[in-house]
Every structure is written in structure tokens, then in C-alpha cells.
């Protein structure tokens, strides 16, 4: 897409994410041709949509679509996709003969589908198993971020109604795609937290002047901006590098910097930031959950450390 097309596409997506969420946003994305644009310019499509979803606090089934297309799961429009459980990134299912052991998460869109497809390991192979949604005993997640609409699948075994089909795609590629998308969404969420803190600092008056003029407040806002720009730079490097390991680093950095942004913005907002009267709490909650999807900053960093100790080799430097 050229510059004018990207600008028009961004304006359309911004309006859609700001005015709709859930099923309404999914319908808007179909109308806007986001799924077709994904085939033409994957980076721009993912970066724009997930960044804007983070800014608006909206949700869609776009993450399900990314995982399905990256692995080559032949999921129909009426079929949902099972995602890994919080802080996990391995395939959510394991096939044992004619049964499927599964534990993970399903989006609000997937929960409405009569069937869901599960990426599962069968020995050394990756397969796709399709099972009725009602057999999974879905439980709505009403915890930190109920607005995200996630449903949990308790660890259970279900009978396979049909033989699983081999998957041509790579689960590693699916995880990398999901991590880049979530990293972009974390940056968008962080930007909204910064906006809310900045607006409060300009409006809140103490000792006869806006608190935005106080050096401590300005330092908090500046450090938040540095954290966001650091995450964006790492995401840009991951897109250019195209390596799953770099995508993991980008997700870890974005998750870490989102927590930094939440801490500083909460300090700027002070007491009002702890209340449900202010919007900050929704974006802090969203950042916490997004950080956990497909591996948190802590777990990804720990996995990298263990890998480095075992291999005794440093990863290659990113191209500059």
C-alpha cells in the first residue's frame, strides 16, 4: 500500500476501533477488507489494527485469524480457534488416540461458534482437531479484564468426532505472528495511558498551577514516552528481522514497558487513577492480560536465559 492508501486505511480502522468492539468490529473489518489487506501488506495491517485496538481498548477476532492463517488451520467462518493458556505458547492440545487433551483460551467470537479448531501435537506432528464448542466446558473469564471477553477451557479430555488433519503451517510462525500483534496492541494501550496521564497533568491544578509544570510529574511522563518508544523500536526491528526469536524479544519488551507506563501514569493520576470513575484502570487491566498472552515478559525472558545457558551461544545481532 502506498502513502495515501495507508492514510485512508488508518483513518477507516481508527473510526472502526473507536466506535465498535467485538462482533461489530469483526463485521466492520470484513467490510473494510482488513483480511484482504493482510495478504497484501501484513506488517501495515497488523500494526495499524492492533495498535488502534490497544488505543481504543476494543476487541476483535483478528488474533484468532492470525493464528489460524499462520498455521494453515482450515477454519471456516463459523469455527473458532483455541489459543494457549495465559503465560503459555505451546500448542493448546495433545492427541492421544481418539481423545484430545486440551487447555487454553477462546475469544468471545470463538465462544459463539458451534465448533473450535485446536492446534495439537500428535507425537512429533502438528495436527488440527475440530471439536464441538459445547464439549469444552467454557468458563467466561471475569478476572482482571472481563471486557476482553476471554473464555477459559479447563484442562480436560474430549472425544474426537473425526480424525485430526495434518497442519502444513508452523506453530512457531503462528506464535511469532501473535506476539508481534500483541506487542503492537501493548504499545497502543501504553499510548492511551500516557494520553490520560498527560491530560490529567494539564487539567489538575495544585498550588496555583497545573501539575504538568512540576518536575517530578514531567519526569514520569517523559520516562513513559521513552518506554513506549523503546518498545516500538524493538517491534520495528522484529518486523525487519523476521525471526521468531526477535518477535519474542519484541513481545517481552512491549510487556515490560507497558508495566512501566502503567506505573508512571498511575503515579501521575494519583488517587483518581485507582477509581473506576477514571478510564485508566481499564487500560492497566488490559495491559496486564495482554502481557500474559503467548508468554509474559518475565516468562519469555526466563526462557531466553535458560536457552542461552544451555547453548552457551549469544543470539545474532539485529541488522541495523
GULUMPA-325502 format. One record per residue (C-alpha): residue number from 1; residue in one letter; y negated, z, x. Coordinates in steps of 0.001 Angstrom, whole numbers, plus 500000, padded with zeros to 6 digits. Example, Ala and Ser with C-alpha at 12.3 -4.5 7.8 and 13.67 -1.06 7.14 Angstrom:
MARDO resi resn      v      w      u
MARDO    1    a 504500 507800 512300
MARDO    2    s 501060 507140 513670
***
This chain:
MARDO resi resn      v      w      u
MARDO    1    x 500000 500000 500000
MARDO    2    x 496509 499156 501269
MARDO    3    x 493499 501442 501148
MARDO    4    x 492315 500513 497659
MARDO    5    x 495804 500779 496194
MARDO    6    x 496296 504188 497786
MARDO    7    x 492964 505437 496447
MARDO    8    x 493762 504272 492922
MARDO    9    x 497290 505691 493154
MARDO   10    x 495955 509049 494345
MARDO   11    x 493415 509247 491514
MARDO   12    x 496128 508476 488971
MARDO   13    x 498523 511055 490427
MARDO   14    x 495773 513667 490660
MARDO   15    x 494971 513239 486978
MARDO   16    x 498662 513361 486039
MARDO   17    x 499455 516510 488056
MARDO   18    x 496311 518274 486867
MARDO   19    x 496872 517530 483169
MARDO   20    x 500681 517670 482810
MARDO   21    x 503710 519512 484108
MARDO   22    x 507470 519491 483555
MARDO   23    x 508786 516796 481229
MARDO   24    x 505274 515488 480502
MARDO   25    x 504613 514953 484194
MARDO   26    x 508000 513258 484637
MARDO   27    x 507080 510817 481856
MARDO   28    x 503686 510209 483465
MARDO   29    x 505321 509478 486834
MARDO   30    x 507553 506871 485208
MARDO   31    x 504543 505270 483561
MARDO   32    x 502589 505271 486839
MARDO   33    x 505506 503697 488696
MARDO   34    x 505898 506506 491216
MARDO   35    x 509637 505861 491607
MARDO   36    x 508940 502195 492417
MARDO   37    x 506159 503174 494819
MARDO   38    x 508639 505459 496564
MARDO   39    x 510657 502406 497557
MARDO   40    x 507551 500599 498837
MARDO   41    x 505766 503406 500713
MARDO   42    x 507899 506530 500909
MARDO   43    x 505556 508596 503033
MARDO   44    x 502461 507995 500902
MARDO   45    x 504337 508518 497640
MARDO   46    x 505899 511813 498727
MARDO   47    x 502807 513150 500488
MARDO   48    x 500486 512395 497575
MARDO   49    x 502674 513622 494730
MARDO   50    x 503968 516818 496295
MARDO   51    x 500624 517699 497848
MARDO   52    x 498915 517300 494472
MARDO   53    x 501685 519241 492718
MARDO   54    x 501017 522063 495159
MARDO   55    x 497285 521968 494479
MARDO   56    x 497710 521926 490693
MARDO   57    x 500704 524267 490501
MARDO   58    x 502593 521695 488414
MARDO   59    x 506305 520855 488479
MARDO   60    x 508409 517728 488096
MARDO   61    x 511906 516405 488749
MARDO   62    x 510693 514488 491816
MARDO   63    x 512590 516758 494228
MARDO   64    x 515822 516077 492315
MARDO   65    x 515147 512350 492602
MARDO   66    x 514543 512580 496356
MARDO   67    x 517818 514426 496941
MARDO   68    x 519735 512009 494707
MARDO   69    x 518354 508852 496340
MARDO   70    x 518701 510158 499907
MARDO   71    x 522382 510936 499416
MARDO   72    x 523109 507913 497266
MARDO   73    x 524199 510067 494327
MARDO   74    x 524695 507716 491394
MARDO   75    x 522880 509958 488921
MARDO   76    x 521774 508441 485625
MARDO   77    x 518511 509391 483955
MARDO   78    x 520454 511836 481769
MARDO   79    x 522112 513541 484767
MARDO   80    x 520610 516453 486700
MARDO   81    x 521069 517314 490374
MARDO   82    x 522185 520686 491744
MARDO   83    x 520046 521991 494612
MARDO   84    x 521130 524547 497241
MARDO   85    x 520548 528231 496553
MARDO   86    x 517460 529964 497921
MARDO   87    x 517442 530039 501732
MARDO   88    x 520417 527657 501943
MARDO   89    x 520557 523979 502854
MARDO   90    x 524270 523204 502900
MARDO   91    x 525840 521154 500055
MARDO   92    x 525987 523412 496972
MARDO   93    x 529604 522558 496113
MARDO   94    x 533073 522679 497639
MARDO   95    x 536006 520770 496121
MARDO   96    x 539439 522398 496097
MARDO   97    x 541935 520060 494473
MARDO   98    x 540895 519705 490818
MARDO   99    x 538332 522520 490886
MARDO  100    x 534761 522718 492127
MARDO  101    x 533278 525852 493648
MARDO  102    x 529523 525680 493137
MARDO  103    x 526472 527911 493599
MARDO  104    x 522877 526762 493603
MARDO  105    x 519817 525930 491556
MARDO  106    x 518974 523446 488821
MARDO  107    x 515444 522378 487905
MARDO  108    x 514107 522638 484375
MARDO  109    x 514658 518897 483968
MARDO  110    x 518250 519139 485179
MARDO  111    x 518960 522054 482850
MARDO  112    x 518130 519818 479875
MARDO  113    x 520648 517156 480936
MARDO  114    x 524173 517151 479467
MARDO  115    x 525664 516625 482942
MARDO  116    x 524744 517500 486510
MARDO  117    x 525912 515936 489749
MARDO  118    x 526868 518187 492655
MARDO  119    x 526938 517148 496301
MARDO  120    x 530107 518826 497569
MARDO  121    x 532292 518912 500643
MARDO  122    x 535921 517885 500322
MARDO  123    x 537411 518525 503720
MARDO  124    x 535192 516611 506141
MARDO  125    x 533867 514228 503481
MARDO  126    x 530808 514468 501239
MARDO  127    x 531512 513680 497602
MARDO  128    x 529630 513674 494317
MARDO  129    x 531157 515681 491483
MARDO  130    x 529778 515343 487959
MARDO  131    x 530365 518265 485598
MARDO  132    x 529045 519322 482167
MARDO  133    x 525903 521411 482477
MARDO  134    x 527194 523967 479973
MARDO  135    x 530159 524761 482241
MARDO  136    x 527879 526148 484976
MARDO  137    x 526583 529211 483113
MARDO  138    x 522951 528525 483994
MARDO  139    x 520628 531516 484069
MARDO  140    x 516833 530997 483934
MARDO  141    x 515073 532487 486945
MARDO  142    x 512431 534916 485673
MARDO  143    x 511580 536412 489031
MARDO  144    x 508666 535741 491353
MARDO  145    x 507716 532332 489906
MARDO  146    x 509038 531798 486364
MARDO  147    x 506644 528844 485883
MARDO  148    x 508669 526761 488351
MARDO  149    x 511435 526568 485746
MARDO  150    x 514413 527015 488059
MARDO  151    x 517872 527910 486724
MARDO  152    x 520450 529700 488854
MARDO  153    x 524142 528816 488998
MARDO  154    x 526123 531975 489786
MARDO  155    x 528940 531332 492263
MARDO  156    x 531821 530090 490120
MARDO  157    x 534693 527634 489929
MARDO  158    x 534753 524900 487302
MARDO  159    x 537389 522343 486454
MARDO  160    x 536588 518782 487467
MARDO  161    x 536685 516425 484471
MARDO  162    x 537008 513417 486803
MARDO  163    x 537819 512628 490414
MARDO  164    x 534770 513086 492712
MARDO  165    x 533336 509907 494176
MARDO  166    x 532602 509431 497906
MARDO  167    x 528926 509586 498840
MARDO  168    x 527589 506822 501052
MARDO  169    x 524362 508600 501968
MARDO  170    x 523813 511507 504332
MARDO  171    x 523282 515105 503220
MARDO  172    x 521280 515647 506428
MARDO  173    x 518869 512898 505332
MARDO  174    x 518602 514463 501880
MARDO  175    x 517746 517860 503359
MARDO  176    x 515149 516290 505660
MARDO  177    x 513536 514425 502743
MARDO  178    x 513431 517577 500617
MARDO  179    x 511954 519630 503462
MARDO  180    x 509144 517157 504088
MARDO  181    x 508327 517058 500374
MARDO  182    x 508332 520852 500102
MARDO  183    x 506205 521136 503246
MARDO  184    x 503621 518850 501632
MARDO  185    x 503725 520976 498471
MARDO  186    x 503243 524158 500502
MARDO  187    x 500157 522640 502123
MARDO  188    x 498773 521701 498703
MARDO  189    x 499418 525237 497457
MARDO  190    x 497689 526674 500523
MARDO  191    x 494661 524452 499963
MARDO  192    x 494244 525775 496435
MARDO  193    x 494499 529361 497662
MARDO  194    x 491753 528579 500184
MARDO  195    x 489605 526974 497466
MARDO  196    x 489970 530004 495212
MARDO  197    x 489079 532385 498042
MARDO  198    x 486088 530285 499077
MARDO  199    x 484730 530122 495518
MARDO  200    x 485086 533885 495190
MARDO  201    x 483319 534442 498507
MARDO  202    x 480373 532317 497362
MARDO  203    x 480131 533989 493944
MARDO  204    x 480791 537634 494859
MARDO  205    x 477582 539443 495833
MARDO  206    x 477515 542704 497791
MARDO  207    x 474571 544369 499496
MARDO  208    x 472320 541699 498052
MARDO  209    x 474107 538644 499441
MARDO  210    x 477293 536608 498854
MARDO  211    x 480226 537983 500828
MARDO  212    x 480654 534460 502271
MARDO  213    x 477889 535436 504680
MARDO  214    x 479908 538310 506159
MARDO  215    x 481534 537513 509488
MARDO  216    x 484899 539114 508599
MARDO  217    x 485177 537001 505434
MARDO  218    x 484201 533826 507269
MARDO  219    x 486866 534547 509903
MARDO  220    x 489554 534906 507220
MARDO  221    x 488583 531608 505609
MARDO  222    x 488410 529841 508981
MARDO  223    x 491832 531146 510020
MARDO  224    x 493262 529939 506705
MARDO  225    x 491878 526455 507316
MARDO  226    x 493350 526436 510832
MARDO  227    x 496744 527442 509390
MARDO  228    x 496628 524598 506855
MARDO  229    x 495584 522021 509439
MARDO  230    x 498361 523212 511759
MARDO  231    x 500952 522660 509028
MARDO  232    x 499544 519226 508199
MARDO  233    x 499634 518173 511850
MARDO  234    x 503289 519210 512096
MARDO  235    x 504136 517283 508909
MARDO  236    x 502397 514157 510248
MARDO  237    x 504428 514447 513454
MARDO  238    x 507641 514814 511435
MARDO  239    x 506898 511683 509405
MARDO  240    x 506227 509715 512598
MARDO  241    x 509256 511092 514440
MARDO  242    x 511719 510604 511583
MARDO  243    x 514174 513153 512966
MARDO  244    x 515798 515744 510639
MARDO  245    x 515174 518445 513236
MARDO  246    x 511451 517723 513223
MARDO  247    x 511432 517781 509427
MARDO  248    x 512989 521247 509616
MARDO  249    x 510261 522359 512014
MARDO  250    x 507604 520988 509646
MARDO  251    x 509096 522929 506726
MARDO  252    x 509241 526119 508802
MARDO  253    x 505642 525762 509995
MARDO  254    x 504383 524964 506481
MARDO  255    x 506182 528007 505072
MARDO  256    x 504843 530283 507784
MARDO  257    x 501268 529036 507467
MARDO  258    x 501383 529317 503665
MARDO  259    x 502138 533020 504060
MARDO  260    x 499221 533290 506495
MARDO  261    x 496978 531577 503937
MARDO  262    x 498177 533905 501172
MARDO  263    x 497458 536983 503316
MARDO  264    x 493942 535944 504302
MARDO  265    x 492958 534693 500850
MARDO  266    x 494244 537887 499251
MARDO  267    x 492079 539904 501632
MARDO  268    x 489001 537843 500740
MARDO  269    x 489639 538224 497000
MARDO  270    x 490432 541939 497396
MARDO  271    x 491253 543768 494144
MARDO  272    x 490774 540836 491763
MARDO  273    x 493390 538880 493708
MARDO  274    x 496074 541367 492707
MARDO  275    x 495492 540895 488988
MARDO  276    x 496907 538338 486574
MARDO  277    x 493343 537619 485443
MARDO  278    x 492844 535549 488589
MARDO  279    x 494850 532397 489394
MARDO  280    x 495611 533364 492991
MARDO  281    x 498800 535237 492109
MARDO  282    x 500431 532094 490680
MARDO  283    x 499920 530157 493909
MARDO  284    x 501052 533047 496090
MARDO  285    x 504211 533281 493984
MARDO  286    x 504736 529514 494203
MARDO  287    x 504355 529577 497983
MARDO  288    x 506964 532331 498298
MARDO  289    x 509544 530363 496300
MARDO  290    x 508779 527012 497924
MARDO  291    x 509200 528657 501312
MARDO  292    x 512733 529693 500329
MARDO  293    x 513892 526298 499026
MARDO  294    x 516017 524386 501570
MARDO  295    x 515559 527195 504089
MARDO  296    x 512710 529618 504679
MARDO  297    x 510546 529641 507787
MARDO  298    x 512477 532651 509079
MARDO  299    x 515971 531238 508479
MARDO  300    x 515160 527785 509860
MARDO  301    x 513605 529305 512981
MARDO  302    x 516624 531581 513439
MARDO  303    x 518987 528615 513085
MARDO  304    x 516995 526696 515709
MARDO  305    x 517129 529669 518057
MARDO  306    x 520875 530016 517684
MARDO  307    x 521310 526299 518304
MARDO  308    x 519163 526419 521452
MARDO  309    x 521099 529386 522820
MARDO  310    x 524402 527633 522164
MARDO  311    x 523401 524223 523540
MARDO  312    x 521154 525551 526339
MARDO  313    x 519001 522463 525884
MARDO  314    x 515453 522133 524663
MARDO  315    x 514751 519572 521914
MARDO  316    x 512958 516379 522990
MARDO  317    x 509158 516462 522918
MARDO  318    x 507439 514861 519942
MARDO  319    x 505863 511456 520632
MARDO  320    x 502078 511736 520973
***
